Amino acid sequence: QGNTLNNVTMFRVARLARLTRMMRLLRLLRLRIFKELAIMVKGVIAGLRTLFWAIVLLLCITFAVGVVLRQTVGMDFVRMDDGYDTVLFQSVPWSMFYVFRCVTSDCALPDGSPLVAHMQALYGEIFMVPYVITMIFTIFGV
């Protein structure tokens, strides 16, 4: 009992000593040398709110386009002739996933074939004109 109590007390003292060293380190950060670092940290923290709203906006747009594609293309139950038997836009989450991939990266089906080429073959200009306009706004920021 006494030995265990002694070990717990030593652990608390060691933790308190470590905490006082951390406080000295924080006091060092108040020096004039670290002023730019403090400004950078404050800028990152201030930018988190803007970043959060940018992510919310991206999710809202992705959701809206995903629902539109689900209600239009998804209702046709287009089954692709790939090794995975992919059904295009079969649910809202999968539609959102495809939209996110098309906006941010490769826009390909699971077998690697381009989704845009399949959609152009199935729907022609009805798909391609809005897609090209969207990509111009996304890539070039027009």
TIKOLKOL-280934 format. One record per residue: residue number from 1; residue in one letter; x, y, z of N, C-alpha, C in turn. Coordinates in steps of 0.001 Angstrom, whole numbers. Layout:
! residues N
ATOM   k r     n.x     n.y     n.z    ca.x    ca.y    ca.z     c.x     c.y     c.z
ATOM NUM a       X       Y       Z       X       Y       Z       X       Y       Z
...
! end
This chain:
! residues 142
ATOM   k r     n.x     n.y     n.z    ca.x    ca.y    ca.z     c.x     c.y     c.z
ATOM   1 q     828   -1199       0       0       0       0     861    1246       0
ATOM   2 g    1798    1307     914    2632    2490    1050    3517    2696    -172
ATOM   3 n    3996    1588    -745    4846    1667   -1931    4049    2191   -3132
ATOM   4 t    2819    1732   -3291    1959    2191   -4384    1632    3665   -4223
ATOM   5 l    1334    4090   -2993    1032    5492   -2727    2249    6359   -3018
ATOM   6 n    3423    5877   -2701    4654    6599   -2958    4882    6750   -4472
ATOM   7 n    4588    5689   -5255    4736    5750   -6719    3760    6755   -7326
ATOM   8 v    2531    6795   -6835    1532    7740   -7343    1968    9171   -7043
ATOM   9 t    2498    9399   -5859    2965   10731   -5482    4121   11155   -6374
ATOM  10 m    5065   10261   -6637    6189   10569   -7514    5707   10883   -8936
ATOM  11 f    4712   10135   -9391    4159   10380  -10726    3530   11769  -10798
ATOM  12 r    2814   12166   -9763    2196   13499   -9731    3255   14602   -9710
ATOM  13 v    4306   14395   -8962    5384   15390   -8899    6065   15513  -10265
ATOM  14 a    6295   14392  -10926    6930   14416  -12246    6024   15130  -13257
ATOM  15 r    4748   14883  -13167    3803   15534  -14070    3750   17034  -13812
ATOM  16 l    3807   17434  -12535    3816   18853  -12187    5089   19530  -12695
ATOM  17 a    6225   18841  -12602    7487   19397  -13109    7430   19565  -14625
ATOM  18 r    6847   18599  -15310    6710   18699  -16756    5797   19862  -17128
ATOM  19 l    4753   20075  -16362    3826   21175  -16604    4504   22524  -16411
ATOM  20 t    5373   22641  -15399    6075   23910  -15195    7066   24174  -16325
ATOM  21 r    7684   23114  -16881    8562   23298  -18035    7770   23774  -19248
ATOM  22 m    6576   23259  -19400    5724   23693  -20514    5339   25154  -20341
ATOM  23 m    5080   25584  -19108    4730   26978  -18866    5913   27893  -19202
ATOM  24 r    7132   27460  -18903    8305   28243  -19269    8436   28349  -20784
ATOM  25 l    8134   27261  -21472    8174   27268  -22928    7136   28233  -23495
ATOM  26 l    5943   28246  -22914    4917   29184  -23356    5344   30627  -23096
ATOM  27 r    6031   30868  -22001    6528   32208  -21710    7565   32623  -22754
ATOM  28 l    8359   31675  -23226    9338   31961  -24272    8663   32408  -25566
ATOM  29 l    7478   31844  -25839    6769   32190  -27067    6287   33634  -27075
ATOM  30 r    6290   34302  -25937    5888   35708  -25878    7001   36643  -26332
ATOM  31 l    8172   36120  -26555    9285   36951  -26983    9008   37544  -28361
ATOM  32 r    9712   38607  -28649    9530   39340  -29893    9856   38473  -31119
ATOM  33 i   10750   37527  -30969   11169   36661  -32076    9973   35852  -32604
ATOM  34 f    9081   35441  -31724    7977   34561  -32096    6699   35322  -32442
ATOM  35 k    6788   36632  -32631    5598   37430  -32929    4967   36988  -34255
ATOM  36 e    5791   36750  -35269    5267   36316  -36567    4595   34952  -36461
ATOM  37 l    5161   34066  -35661    4559   32756  -35461    3183   32890  -34832
ATOM  38 a    3061   33758  -33844    1754   33973  -33205     749   34538  -34197
ATOM  39 i    1187   35441  -35060     292   36004  -36077    -153   34914  -37052
ATOM  40 m     773   34036  -37432     416   32941  -38343    -589   31995  -37708
ATOM  41 v    -404   31656  -36448   -1331   30761  -35756   -2708   31406  -35648
ATOM  42 k   -2746   32687  -35340   -4034   33391  -35268   -4712   33415  -36627
ATOM  43 g   -3940   33568  -37692   -4504   33554  -39044   -5091   32212  -39415
ATOM  44 v   -4394   31140  -39037   -4917   29797  -39312   -6215   29571  -38553
ATOM  45 i   -6249   29966  -37298   -7457   29789  -36491   -8602   30628  -37057
ATOM  46 a   -8313   31848  -37499   -9353   32695  -38084   -9842   32126  -39414
ATOM  47 g   -8956   31458  -40162   -9336   30889  -41446  -10150   29620  -41349
ATOM  48 l  -10162   28990  -40178  -10916   27744  -40020  -12411   27960  -40215
ATOM  49 r  -12932   29091  -39780  -14359   29365  -39949  -14704   29498  -41426
ATOM  50 t  -13856   30191  -42175  -14073   30330  -43617  -13958   28981  -44311
ATOM  51 l  -12986   28190  -43917  -12819   26860  -44486  -14033   25986  -44198
ATOM  52 f  -14572   26067  -42998  -15761   25298  -42643  -16918   25660  -43566
ATOM  53 w  -17152   26951  -43800  -18268   27356  -44654  -18017   27007  -46112
ATOM  54 a  -16771   26994  -46540  -16464   26559  -47907  -16790   25079  -48084
ATOM  55 i  -16494   24282  -47073  -16812   22851  -47132  -18316   22643  -47123
ATOM  56 v  -19039   23411  -46306  -20505   23311  -46282  -21083   23677  -47647
ATOM  57 l  -20573   24743  -48267  -21046   25143  -49591  -20769   24064  -50623
ATOM  58 l  -19569   23463  -50590  -19243   22375  -51508  -20176   21191  -51312
ATOM  59 l  -20474   20853  -50060  -21397   19744  -49796  -22809   20048  -50296
ATOM  60 c  -23265   21281  -50117  -24611   21650  -50586  -24714   21566  -52103
ATOM  61 i  -23705   22078  -52798  -23716   22022  -54258  -23613   20580  -54736
ATOM  62 t  -22748   19802  -54107  -22612   18390  -54465  -23909   17639  -54220
ATOM  63 f  -24583   17934  -53121  -25859   17301  -52823  -26911   17676  -53865
ATOM  64 a  -27003   18959  -54213  -28010   19403  -55178  -27795   18759  -56547
ATOM  65 v  -26551   18759  -57024  -26263   18148  -58322  -26460   16634  -58249
ATOM  66 g  -26109   16015  -57128  -26322   14581  -56957  -27787   14205  -56994
ATOM  67 v  -28633   15012  -56362  -30076   14746  -56388  -30620   14908  -57806
ATOM  68 v  -30180   15950  -58514  -30640   16155  -59896  -30227   14974  -60773
ATOM  69 l  -28984   14529  -60653  -28538   13386  -61456  -29248   12103  -61053
ATOM  70 r  -29539   11955  -59796  -30279   10763  -59346  -31691   10765  -59910
ATOM  71 q  -32320   11936  -59923  -33706   12022  -60406  -33801   11935  -61924
ATOM  72 t  -32737   12282  -62635  -32785   12235  -64102  -32127   10963  -64633
ATOM  73 v  -30825   10863  -64490  -30088    9714  -65025  -30350    8468  -64197
ATOM  74 g  -30440    8611  -62901  -30617    7460  -62019  -31929    6741  -62215
ATOM  75 m  -32940    7450  -62678  -34240    6815  -62904  -34224    5893  -64128
ATOM  76 d  -33239    6070  -65018  -33129    5200  -66199  -32473    3862  -65858
ATOM  77 f  -31895    3742  -64672  -31177    2540  -64219  -30206    2054  -65292
ATOM  78 v  -29337    2967  -65720  -28345    2641  -66745  -27284    1747  -66117
ATOM  79 r  -27199     521  -66624  -26206    -437  -66136  -25045    -455  -67120
ATOM  80 m  -23869    -136  -66617  -22689     -48  -67473  -22164   -1448  -67781
ATOM  81 d  -21552   -1568  -68944  -20997   -2850  -69370  -19533   -2934  -68962
ATOM  82 d  -19314   -2893  -67636  -17958   -3042  -67115  -17919   -4281  -66233
ATOM  83 g  -16783   -4591  -65731  -16634   -5788  -64918  -17337   -5723  -63579
ATOM  84 y  -17800   -4531  -63197  -18400   -4334  -61885  -19916   -4205  -61940
ATOM  85 d  -20491   -4236  -63141  -21945   -4099  -63311  -22468   -2828  -62637
ATOM  86 t  -21806   -1719  -62888  -22105    -448  -62241  -23427     117  -62735
ATOM  87 v  -24273     546  -61802  -25497    1262  -62129  -25221    2735  -61858
ATOM  88 l  -25374    3568  -62889  -25064    4982  -62748  -26068    5683  -61851
ATOM  89 f  -25572    6416  -60891  -26372    7269  -60014  -27544    6501  -59382
ATOM  90 q  -27229    5359  -58787  -28268    4491  -58234  -28843    5000  -56919
ATOM  91 s  -28111    5855  -56209  -28616    6440  -54972  -28012    7829  -54812
ATOM  92 v  -28568    8618  -53909  -28060    9974  -53703  -26622    9959  -53183
ATOM  93 p  -26262    9109  -52212  -24848    9104  -51791  -23880    8737  -52917
ATOM  94 w  -24243    7745  -53753  -23365    7401  -54872  -23336    8525  -55897
ATOM  95 s  -24441    9189  -56103  -24464   10328  -57020  -23567   11438  -56508
ATOM  96 m  -23645   11719  -55210  -22770   12736  -54625  -21305   12340  -54764
ATOM  97 f  -21014   11066  -54597  -19640   10580  -54736  -19126   10796  -56154
ATOM  98 y  -19948   10439  -57163  -19546   10643  -58551  -19366   12127  -58861
ATOM  99 v  -20263   12971  -58365  -20145   14410  -58596  -18866   14941  -57959
ATOM 100 f  -18580   14536  -56733  -17361   14981  -56060  -16123   14549  -56826
ATOM 101 r  -16112   13312  -57308  -14962   12834  -58081  -14820   13585  -59393
ATOM 102 c  -15947   13921  -60025  -15863   14647  -61300  -15377   16072  -61092
ATOM 103 v  -15722   16685  -59970  -15293   18057  -59717  -13833   18106  -59273
ATOM 104 t  -13399   17121  -58505  -12064   17200  -57915  -10996   16373  -58611
ATOM 105 s  -11373   15316  -59316  -10300   14475  -59856  -10653   13885  -61205
ATOM 106 d  -10687   12571  -61305  -10653   11901  -62595  -12006   11636  -63241
ATOM 107 c  -13083   11556  -62490  -14414   11323  -63046  -14441   10019  -63843
ATOM 108 a  -14069    8925  -63205  -14008    7636  -63880  -14878    6621  -63146
ATOM 109 l  -15290    5617  -63881  -16025    4497  -63300  -15048    3573  -62579
ATOM 110 p  -15559    2607  -61814  -14639    1712  -61089  -13647     958  -61982
ATOM 111 d  -14007     711  -63250  -13072      12  -64133  -12058     946  -64790
ATOM 112 g  -12165    2262  -64523  -11213    3225  -65053  -11673    3943  -66300
ATOM 113 s  -12783    3529  -66879  -13274    4213  -68079  -13911    5548  -67678
ATOM 114 p  -13768    6572  -68530  -14262    7904  -68161  -15783    7980  -68161
ATOM 115 l  -16322    8482  -67075  -17768    8623  -66940  -18322    9645  -67928
ATOM 116 v  -17554   10690  -68198  -18020   11737  -69106  -18250   11167  -70507
ATOM 117 a  -17379   10295  -70965  -17549    9694  -72293  -18800    8823  -72336
ATOM 118 h  -19063    8087  -71273  -20281    7259  -71229  -21529    8135  -71217
ATOM 119 m  -21486    9197  -70433  -22650   10087  -70354  -22874   10803  -71685
ATOM 120 q  -21800   11177  -72371  -21942   11826  -73669  -22526   10853  -74693
ATOM 121 a  -22123    9597  -74639  -22668    8598  -75568  -24146    8337  -75281
ATOM 122 l  -24538    8382  -74008  -25937    8102  -73652  -26862    9295  -73870
ATOM 123 y  -26396   10507  -73528  -27296   11669  -73499  -26897   12797  -74441
ATOM 124 g  -25722   12730  -75049  -25313   13725  -76032  -25119   15111  -75451
ATOM 125 e  -25571   16114  -76189  -25369   17507  -75813  -26171   17909  -74581
ATOM 126 i  -27235   17204  -74285  -28029   17516  -73090  -27170   17390  -71837
ATOM 127 f  -26221   16469  -71867  -25295   16327  -70746  -24050   17185  -70922
ATOM 128 m  -23504   17197  -72123  -22191   17811  -72333  -22179   19325  -72138
ATOM 129 v  -23209   20033  -72587  -23216   21495  -72465  -23190   21914  -70992
ATOM 130 p  -24088   21407  -70121  -23977   21787  -68703  -22664   21322  -68058
ATOM 131 y  -22154   20167  -68469  -20902   19674  -67904  -19744   20600  -68256
ATOM 132 v  -19652   20998  -69516  -18561   21873  -69942  -18668   23223  -69242
ATOM 133 i  -19867   23773  -69139  -20048   25058  -68454  -19643   24940  -66992
ATOM 134 t  -20043   23854  -66336  -19684   23637  -64933  -18177   23519  -64768
ATOM 135 m  -17523   22786  -65654  -16077   22622  -65557  -15342   23935  -65806
ATOM 136 i  -15868   24763  -66713  -15245   26067  -66946  -15312   26908  -65667
ATOM 137 f  -16476   26911  -65009  -16603   27653  -63764  -15734   27074  -62656
ATOM 138 t  -15639   25751  -62617  -14867   25087  -61559  -13362   25275  -61760
ATOM 139 i  -12883   24997  -62948  -11440   24998  -63180  -10898   26425  -63305
ATOM 140 f  -11548   27243  -64109  -11021   28564  -64383  -11542   29626  -63434
ATOM 141 g  -12575   29325  -62670  -13112   30278  -61712  -13735   31494  -62375
ATOM 142 v  -14369   31267  -63518  -14990   32375  -64264  -16152   32938  -63490
! end
